[in-house]
Amino acid sequence: MIKAKRKCFRVNLVVLTKLRQTTHDPLFRRAAYVDVNVTQFELAADLTFNDCFSDPCENGGDCRSISAGYVCDCVAGYTGVNCEVEIDECLSSPCLNNATCTDQLNMFTCACTPGFTGSTCGEDIDECLSSPCQYDGTCVDKTNGYQCICSKGYTGTNCEIEVNECYSGPCMNGGICLDLIGQFSCSCSPGYHGDRCQLDINECSSQPCFNNGTCVDAVNSFSCQCPVGFTSDLCEIDIDECESDPCQNGATCLDQVGSYTCVCAPAFSGANCETEVPSDFNLEFESSGTVDYVMIDSIPSLKALSCAFWMRSTDKQNYGTPLSYATSSEDNTFVLTDYNGFVLYIGGSSKVTDVTANDGRWHHICVTWTSEGGVWRIYKNGFLVDMGQGLGTDRVIPGGGAFVLGQEQDSRGGDFHAPESFIGQISLLQLWDYVLSEDDVFTMATTCQKNVGNVRAWPDFLPGIVGRVKKTPTNICK
């Protein structure tokens, strides 16, 4: 920007008046209102020189006077202080895709490379517009060209050539090849088959052997190699491994493929249930809480039951729950709780008794129940001490619940409360799916005659110990 200079010079009043009439420049407005009686020298002294008088702007630019000089407003295509520089429109590289740019006044032109068009050569010419690919070939446009992706069975630049699939001789063993569009078909000689006539007819193709037997092809025949556990020409007969009666001590044998499984009676273990698990132990619950208990699963559904066990407790503070059985739908399915005066639950219904067992001595307790009439009995030390009916009449105790010693369940397998926990010792608990007679109960309590439950026996509870429950030797029957 050029700074203005202040100058003093004489000016003819006539010239000044003419300038005042012909210009709109604000620099002359002060002079336009001077008194006509002012001298020419005094008027000229009050006039500021306008730098646009010298016409500094080139190439048709407009000069604008400002307080500190002048500014040139250039016409399109020029720049610089005085509009002396022509703008090169090619400097910004407007032409795309390697096109050549030619600068012109306030514009440019692009000479495009082959395959491109448009003012800046940004448009790729689509060579696929003429649909050069034949027989449903797919045209892929490329720079200054195209590529045809041919449909199956055709080839060539424009997919104009049909492929002869028989040219490579694909049919084996004397088969005759028939050329098709995009594929071929083999007419096989007798004795062969397959899409290329590559396979000899196999009598095993119909999979005649059962139970994963292996078929061995032979001339006009086959044989079956049977897997372990099956026999006969076609391996259709399962060998019954239980036929030899391998399971001992009243166990149930389950035949399996190539083997068997013994479901042991309570108190027995081993592959063939040959080992009797010792029952001469007590389970001791030393303190009140919710972390010490014994839990087993897989109790079957029961329409009747007998549960007998020995117990000893001196606890007078807690309710004390020797055993509880709960399912996912019902917590008080079968419960014997509160040794201050036992309460018996069947199917959510309860009976309160005055039978106690927390005087510090060993007591034999037996509970029996049947859904027929809801008849229940409680025995203590071999004697019937309480009984009734109408408890869980026609109910079935469902299987699949949790059988817990030492805690009362408010949900299946949990929600224990310390005041209901058992403190003391439990031993020789047995569970049957029928009602024991009074003589059976008396004999079991007074003679220690071995009588193992057919649903659960005392050793079955050992794997379910949780927390600080102790296994200790027993001397009840010694």
C-alpha positions in Angstrom: 0.0 0.0 0.0 1.4 3.4 -1.0 1.3 6.2 1.6 -0.1 9.6 0.6 2.0 12.7 0.7 0.8 16.2 1.8 1.8 19.0 -0.6 1.2 22.7 -0.8 0.6 24.2 -4.2 -1.3 27.0 -5.8 -4.6 26.1 -7.4 -6.7 28.1 -9.7 -10.1 28.7 -8.2 -11.8 28.1 -11.6 -10.0 24.7 -11.8 -11.0 23.9 -8.2 -14.6 24.8 -8.9 -14.6 22.6 -11.9 -13.1 19.7 -10.0 -15.7 20.2 -7.3 -18.5 19.9 -9.9 -17.1 16.8 -11.7 -15.7 14.6 -8.9 -17.3 12.6 -6.2 -14.1 11.9 -4.3 -14.6 12.7 -0.7 -11.1 14.3 -0.6 -12.6 17.3 -2.4 -15.6 17.8 -0.2 -13.9 20.1 2.2 -12.9 22.4 -0.6 -16.5 22.3 -1.9 -17.8 24.3 1.0 -15.1 27.0 1.4 -16.0 30.7 1.4 -15.4 32.3 -2.1 -13.7 35.1 -0.4 -10.9 32.8 0.8 -7.6 33.4 -1.1 -6.4 30.8 -3.6 -3.3 30.1 -1.4 -5.4 29.5 1.7 -7.7 27.1 -0.2 -4.9 25.1 -1.8 -3.3 24.7 1.6 -6.4 23.0 2.9 -6.5 20.5 0.0 -5.1 16.8 0.4 -3.4 15.3 -2.7 -5.2 12.2 -4.2 -2.7 9.4 -5.2 -5.2 8.0 -7.8 -4.5 11.2 -9.9 -1.5 9.4 -11.3 -3.6 6.5 -12.5 -1.3 3.8 -11.0 -3.6 0.7 -11.6 -2.7 -1.3 -14.7 -4.7 -3.7 -17.0 -8.0 -1.9 -16.4 -7.8 -2.0 -12.6 -9.9 0.5 -10.6 -8.1 2.9 -8.2 -9.7 3.6 -4.8 -8.2 6.3 -2.6 -8.0 5.5 1.1 -6.8 7.6 4.0 -3.3 6.1 3.8 -2.8 5.8 0.1 -4.8 3.8 -2.6 -6.0 0.3 -3.4 -6.3 -1.2 -6.9 -9.4 -3.4 -7.6 -8.1 -5.7 -10.4 -10.2 -7.1 -13.1 -10.6 -10.9 -13.3 -7.4 -12.6 -14.2 -4.9 -10.1 -12.7 -3.4 -9.5 -9.3 -0.5 -7.4 -7.7 -0.4 -4.0 -6.0 -1.1 -2.2 -9.4 -2.7 -5.3 -11.1 0.5 -5.8 -13.1 0.6 -9.6 -12.7 -1.5 -12.0 -14.8 -2.8 -14.9 -12.6 -1.7 -18.4 -13.8 -4.8 -20.5 -13.4 -2.7 -23.7 -14.0 -0.7 -23.2 -10.7 -3.4 -25.1 -8.7 -3.1 -28.1 -11.0 -6.8 -28.2 -11.9 -6.4 -30.8 -14.6 -6.8 -34.4 -13.3 -5.5 -37.8 -14.4 -2.2 -36.4 -15.9 -3.9 -34.0 -18.3 -2.0 -31.0 -19.7 -3.1 -27.5 -18.4 -2.9 -24.4 -20.7 -3.2 -21.1 -19.0 -5.4 -18.3 -20.5 -6.7 -15.0 -19.3 -8.9 -15.7 -16.3 -9.4 -19.3 -17.4 -7.6 -22.5 -18.4 -8.0 -25.5 -20.7 -7.2 -29.1 -20.1 -5.9 -31.5 -22.8 -7.0 -34.9 -21.5 -5.1 -38.2 -21.6 -6.8 -41.1 -23.4 -9.7 -42.5 -21.5 -10.8 -39.3 -19.7 -13.0 -36.3 -20.6 -14.6 -33.3 -19.0 -13.5 -29.7 -18.3 -10.9 -30.9 -15.8 -10.5 -34.5 -17.3 -12.1 -35.9 -14.1 -14.6 -38.1 -15.9 -13.5 -41.6 -16.9 -14.9 -42.5 -20.3 -17.0 -45.7 -19.8 -15.9 -48.0 -22.6 -18.6 -50.5 -21.5 -21.4 -48.2 -22.7 -21.3 -49.9 -26.1 -21.9 -53.4 -24.4 -19.0 -55.1 -26.1 -19.2 -58.3 -24.0 -21.2 -61.1 -25.6 -23.3 -64.0 -24.2 -24.1 -62.3 -20.9 -20.5 -61.5 -20.2 -19.9 -58.8 -17.5 -18.1 -55.7 -18.7 -15.6 -54.1 -16.3 -14.7 -50.5 -17.3 -10.9 -49.7 -17.2 -8.8 -46.6 -18.0 -9.0 -46.3 -21.8 -10.3 -49.8 -22.2 -12.5 -52.6 -20.7 -12.4 -56.2 -19.6 -15.0 -58.9 -20.2 -15.7 -61.4 -17.4 -17.3 -64.2 -19.4 -20.2 -66.4 -18.4 -19.4 -70.1 -17.8 -18.6 -71.8 -21.1 -17.4 -68.8 -23.0 -14.0 -67.2 -23.5 -12.3 -64.6 -25.8 -11.8 -60.8 -25.5 -15.5 -60.2 -25.9 -16.6 -63.7 -24.7 -17.3 -64.5 -28.3 -15.8 -68.1 -28.2 -17.6 -71.1 -26.8 -15.3 -73.4 -24.7 -15.2 -77.0 -25.8 -15.2 -78.8 -22.4 -14.6 -82.1 -24.1 -11.3 -81.0 -25.6 -9.3 -82.1 -22.6 -10.8 -85.7 -22.8 -12.3 -85.7 -19.3 -14.3 -88.9 -19.6 -12.3 -92.0 -18.3 -12.5 -95.7 -19.0 -13.8 -95.4 -22.5 -16.6 -93.0 -21.7 -18.0 -90.8 -24.5 -17.9 -87.0 -23.9 -20.9 -84.7 -24.9 -20.0 -81.0 -25.0 -22.5 -78.7 -23.4 -22.6 -75.0 -22.7 -20.3 -74.5 -19.7 -20.1 -78.2 -18.9 -19.9 -81.7 -20.3 -21.6 -85.0 -19.8 -20.0 -88.5 -19.9 -21.8 -91.5 -21.2 -20.1 -94.3 -19.3 -19.1 -97.7 -20.6 -20.8 -100.7 -18.9 -19.3 -101.3 -15.4 -18.4 -97.7 -14.6 -20.2 -94.7 -13.2 -19.5 -91.2 -11.9 -19.4 -87.8 -13.6 -16.2 -88.8 -15.4 -16.8 -92.5 -15.4 -14.0 -92.8 -13.0 -15.7 -95.2 -10.5 -16.1 -98.9 -10.6 -19.6 -100.0 -9.6 -19.3 -100.6 -5.8 -21.7 -102.9 -4.0 -21.0 -101.0 -0.9 -22.4 -97.7 -2.3 -25.9 -98.6 -0.8 -24.3 -98.7 2.6 -25.6 -102.1 3.5 -23.8 -102.4 6.8 -25.6 -101.2 9.9 -24.3 -99.4 13.0 -21.2 -97.9 11.4 -20.0 -101.3 10.1 -17.2 -101.1 7.5 -18.2 -102.4 4.1 -15.5 -104.2 2.0 -16.3 -104.3 -1.7 -15.6 -107.6 -3.6 -16.5 -108.9 -7.0 -20.3 -108.9 -7.2 -20.5 -109.1 -3.4 -19.5 -107.4 -0.1 -18.7 -108.1 3.5 -19.2 -106.1 6.7 -16.6 -105.6 9.4 -18.6 -104.9 12.5 -17.5 -102.4 15.2 -17.2 -103.5 18.9 -20.6 -104.4 20.3 -22.3 -105.5 17.1 -22.5 -108.8 15.1 -24.2 -110.7 12.2 -23.7 -110.4 8.4 -24.9 -106.8 8.3 -23.8 -105.8 11.9 -27.5 -105.3 12.8 -27.4 -107.2 16.1 -26.3 -105.3 19.3 -24.3 -107.7 21.5 -25.9 -107.6 25.0 -23.0 -107.1 27.4 -25.4 -107.4 30.3 -26.3 -111.0 29.3 -23.4 -112.3 31.4 -24.8 -110.5 34.5 -21.6 -108.6 35.4 -23.2 -106.3 38.0 -23.1 -107.4 41.6 -24.9 -106.8 44.9 -28.3 -106.1 43.3 -27.0 -103.5 40.8 -28.8 -102.7 37.6 -27.0 -103.4 34.4 -27.4 -100.9 31.5 -26.3 -102.3 28.1 -24.3 -99.9 25.9 -22.6 -100.1 22.6 -19.6 -102.3 23.2 -19.8 -102.0 27.0 -22.2 -101.8 29.9 -22.7 -99.6 33.0 -23.7 -100.8 36.5 -26.1 -98.6 38.5 -25.1 -99.6 42.0 -27.5 -100.1 44.9 -27.0 -97.7 47.8 -23.8 -98.3 49.8 -22.0 -100.1 46.9 -19.4 -98.8 44.4 -17.0 -100.0 41.7 -17.3 -100.8 38.0 -19.4 -103.9 38.8 -20.6 -102.6 42.2 -18.4 -105.1 43.8 -17.3 -102.9 46.7 -19.4 -102.1 49.8 -18.7 -98.6 51.0 -18.2 -98.5 54.8 -21.0 -97.0 56.8 -19.2 -96.8 60.2 -18.9 -93.0 60.5 -20.7 -90.0 61.9 -21.1 -86.6 60.4 -20.5 -83.8 62.9 -21.9 -80.3 62.7 -20.0 -78.3 65.3 -21.5 -74.8 65.2 -24.5 -72.8 64.0 -24.2 -71.1 60.6 -25.1 -71.4 57.0 -21.8 -72.7 55.5 -21.8 -76.3 56.9 -24.1 -78.9 55.3 -24.3 -82.0 53.2 -26.2 -82.0 49.9 -26.9 -84.7 47.3 -29.1 -84.6 44.2 -30.9 -87.1 42.0 -33.7 -88.2 44.3 -36.4 -90.0 42.4 -40.1 -89.1 42.7 -41.8 -90.7 45.8 -45.3 -91.6 46.6 -44.2 -93.0 50.0 -41.0 -92.9 52.0 -39.2 -94.0 55.2 -36.3 -92.0 56.5 -34.3 -93.4 59.4 -31.2 -92.0 61.1 -29.3 -91.6 64.4 -28.7 -88.2 65.9 -27.3 -86.6 69.0 -27.5 -82.9 70.0 -27.3 -80.7 73.1 -28.4 -77.5 71.2 -31.2 -75.7 73.0 -30.9 -72.4 71.1 -31.5 -73.2 67.5 -34.5 -74.8 65.8 -32.1 -77.4 64.4 -32.9 -79.1 61.1 -31.6 -82.6 60.6 -32.8 -82.9 57.0 -34.7 -81.0 54.3 -35.6 -81.7 50.7 -36.5 -78.9 48.3 -37.3 -78.7 44.6 -37.1 -75.7 42.3 -40.9 -75.1 42.7 -41.3 -75.8 46.4 -38.9 -75.4 49.4 -40.7 -77.5 52.1 -41.2 -80.6 50.0 -40.0 -82.9 52.7 -38.5 -81.4 55.9 -37.9 -82.5 59.5 -36.9 -79.5 61.6 -36.7 -78.2 65.2 -35.4 -80.9 67.5 -37.0 -79.0 70.4 -40.3 -80.4 69.1 -40.1 -81.8 65.6 -42.1 -80.2 62.8 -42.7 -82.5 59.7 -43.4 -80.9 56.3 -44.8 -82.7 53.3 -45.5 -80.8 50.1 -45.6 -77.5 52.0 -48.1 -78.7 54.7 -46.8 -79.3 58.2 -47.5 -81.2 61.4 -46.1 -80.0 64.8 -45.1 -82.7 67.3 -43.7 -82.7 70.8 -41.0 -85.2 69.9 -37.6 -83.9 71.1 -34.1 -85.2 70.5 -31.6 -82.6 71.9 -30.8 -84.0 75.3 -27.2 -84.9 74.4 -28.0 -88.7 74.0 -28.0 -90.7 70.8 -31.6 -91.2 69.5 -32.8 -93.3 66.6 -35.4 -91.3 64.6 -37.6 -92.7 61.8 -40.2 -90.8 59.7 -42.6 -92.7 57.4 -45.2 -91.2 55.1 -47.5 -92.3 52.3 -49.6 -90.2 49.9 -52.5 -92.6 50.4 -54.5 -90.8 53.0 -51.5 -88.7 53.9 -50.6 -91.1 56.8 -47.4 -90.2 58.7 -45.6 -91.6 61.7 -42.6 -90.6 63.8 -40.6 -93.2 65.7 -38.1 -92.5 68.4 -35.7 -95.2 69.6 -37.8 -97.9 67.8 -41.2 -96.8 69.3 -44.0 -94.9 67.7 -44.3 -91.6 69.4 -46.6 -89.6 67.1 -48.7 -90.2 64.0 -51.6 -88.7 62.0 -53.1 -88.5 58.5 -54.2 -85.9 55.9 -50.6 -84.7 55.4 -49.8 -84.4 51.7 -52.7 -86.6 50.7 -52.4 -87.8 47.1 -49.3 -85.7 46.7 -46.2 -86.9 45.0 -42.8 -85.8 46.2 -41.2 -84.8 42.9 -37.7 -85.9 42.0 -34.8 -83.8 40.9 -34.6 -81.8 44.1 -31.8 -81.2 46.7 -31.6 -83.4 49.8 -29.7 -81.5 52.5 -28.5 -82.5 55.9 -28.0 -79.8 58.6 -29.9 -76.9 57.0 -33.4 -75.9 56.2 -33.8 -74.7 52.6 -35.9 -71.7 51.6 -35.0 -72.4 47.9 -33.5 -75.4 46.2 -30.0 -75.9 47.6 -29.8 -72.5 49.4 -31.3 -69.6 51.3 -30.2 -71.1 54.7 -30.7 -69.4 58.0 -28.4 -69.9 61.0 -31.1 -70.3 63.6 -32.4 -73.3 61.7 -29.0 -75.0 61.3 -28.2 -78.4 63.0 -25.7 -78.6 65.7 -24.6 -82.1 66.7 -24.0 -85.5 65.0 -25.9 -87.5 62.5 -25.2 -91.1 61.5 -26.5 -94.1 59.4 -29.2 -92.1 57.5 -31.2 -94.4 55.1 -34.0 -93.5 52.7 -36.6 -96.0 51.2 -39.4 -95.5 48.7 -41.9 -97.4 50.9 -43.3 -97.4 54.4 -41.3 -99.5 56.9 -43.3 -101.6 59.3 -43.2 -101.0 63.1 -41.3 -104.3 63.5 -38.7 -103.2 60.9 -38.2 -99.9 62.7 -38.0 -101.5 66.2 -35.5 -104.1 65.0 -33.3 -101.5 63.2 -33.3 -99.2 66.3 -32.7 -101.9 69.0 -30.4 -104.5 67.4 -28.4 -102.3 64.9 -29.3 -104.9 62.3 -28.0 -103.7 58.9 -30.8 -102.3 56.8 -29.7 -100.3 53.8 -32.1 -97.8 52.1 -33.1 -98.6 48.6 -33.2 -95.0 47.5 -30.2 -93.6 49.4 -27.8 -95.2 51.9 -25.6 -93.5 54.4 -22.3 -93.7 52.4 -24.0 -91.9 49.5 -23.9 -88.7 51.5 -20.1 -88.5 51.8 -19.4 -86.8 48.4 -21.9 -84.0 49.3 -20.0 -82.6 52.4 -19.7 -78.8 52.3 -17.9 -76.6 54.8 -16.6 -77.7 58.1 -18.7 -80.9 58.5 -16.4 -83.5 60.0 -16.4 -87.3 59.3 -15.7 -89.1 62.6 -15.8 -92.8 63.7 -19.0 -94.1 65.0 -19.6 -96.4 68.0 -23.4 -96.4 68.0 -23.7 -100.1 67.5 -20.6 -101.2 69.5 
